Amino acid sequence: MTTTGSLVVTDLRVEFDGFVAVGGVSFDAHPGEVRFLIGPNGAGKTTCIDAITGLSKGSGSVKLGDQELLGTSVNKIVRLGVGRTFQTASVFEQLSVLQNLDIAAGLHRSSLSLLRARRGIEPAIESALEETGLSTERETPAGILSHGQKQWLEIGMMLVQEPRALLLDEPVAGMSQDERTATGELLQRIAQRRIVLVVEHDMDFMRRYASRVTVLHQGKVLSEGAVAQVQADPKVQEVYLGTAGAATTAAMLAVPDGATATTDSITQGEGA
Ligand SMILES: Nc1ncnc2c1ncn2[C@@H]1O[C@H](COP(=O)(O)OP(=O)(O)OP(=O)(O)O)[C@@H](O)[C@H]1O
């Protein structure tokens, strides 16, 4: 695959007062794959996303297609088509699902199209409602949605801005098993035409939905490849054995569905 339209991170470095949080990380993500960034607590995953989205200053290079993102303002990075979610969903709780989507879509509208938009539901909003499974909840105040539905609304709020890349920080944290499955399937649908990069601690979720994985450890890339490759990497096993506790280790080493797993009791590996 060419790198046109891909997200390419090269030698990314982020320091906080001399502390190297990300020390020369390179990876790429293409439309058509669900790309995962995993690693123990403090590995530098969120900092990578912060640097890509302009929230933290970094050196090296982050390119979306031909466009360099490092040194670009947060607002311009959004306008260039990079959306992100945070660990806690940030929706307007008093407003309905539709109103939340309308506001998110408004961020990208001209004043004229804002006036036009008032006359009906825009196609981008309709398709975000459908894609996220929230069509029947359009009038529901966001505050009374389930935890999973709030996360999907936040994803919908990115989709209405028609992003080229979606970066998701721990999207399934706190979700039920059914919500995790629905979220994995949603991400796979979204990834058919867009770049999807997921930071996640849930190893079972990663094993089920990742196309490719990059493992970070102490601000550097420890391993990279398909799920099976990364699971078989002794360096990865050592880091998870050494730092992340038995649950994550067992989940990390478990083999994908259909084969005999090393444990059948672990479905949600936690990083802490
Ligand atoms: N604003 C900041 N100032 C100082 N240090 C920071 C800052 N943000 C992150 N760090 C440090 O950088 C390192 C990487 O943090 P980061 O949040 O990127 O890790 P992470 O892999 O996302 O971890 P977690 O899974 O716990 O969210 C940590 O040691 C963290 O304490």
The ligand as an ORCA input file, in Angstrom:
! r2SCAN-3c Opt
* xyz 0 1
  N       2.037     16.605     30.856
  C       2.949     15.774     31.350
  N       3.951     16.225     32.136
  C       4.883     15.390     32.630
  N       4.929     14.069     32.386
  C       3.954     13.555     31.624
  C       2.920     14.366     31.074
  N       2.093     13.573     30.332
  C       2.592     12.324     30.446
  N       3.692     12.313     31.216
  C       4.505     11.139     31.533
  O       4.887     10.552     30.311
  C       4.865      9.119     30.434
  C       3.961      8.563     29.364
  O       2.623      8.887     29.716
  P       1.384      8.454     28.818
  O       0.165      8.987     29.475
  O       1.635      8.818     27.413
  O       1.456      6.867     28.963
  P       0.388      5.806     28.498
  O       1.130      4.726     27.794
  O      -0.736      6.450     27.770
  O      -0.101      5.259     29.914
  P      -1.552      4.858     30.450
  O      -1.820      3.536     29.822
  O      -1.346      4.752     31.926
  O      -2.543      5.918     30.044
  C       4.421      8.811     31.850
  O       5.571      8.576     32.625
  C       3.708     10.073     32.276
  O       3.796     10.255     33.675
*
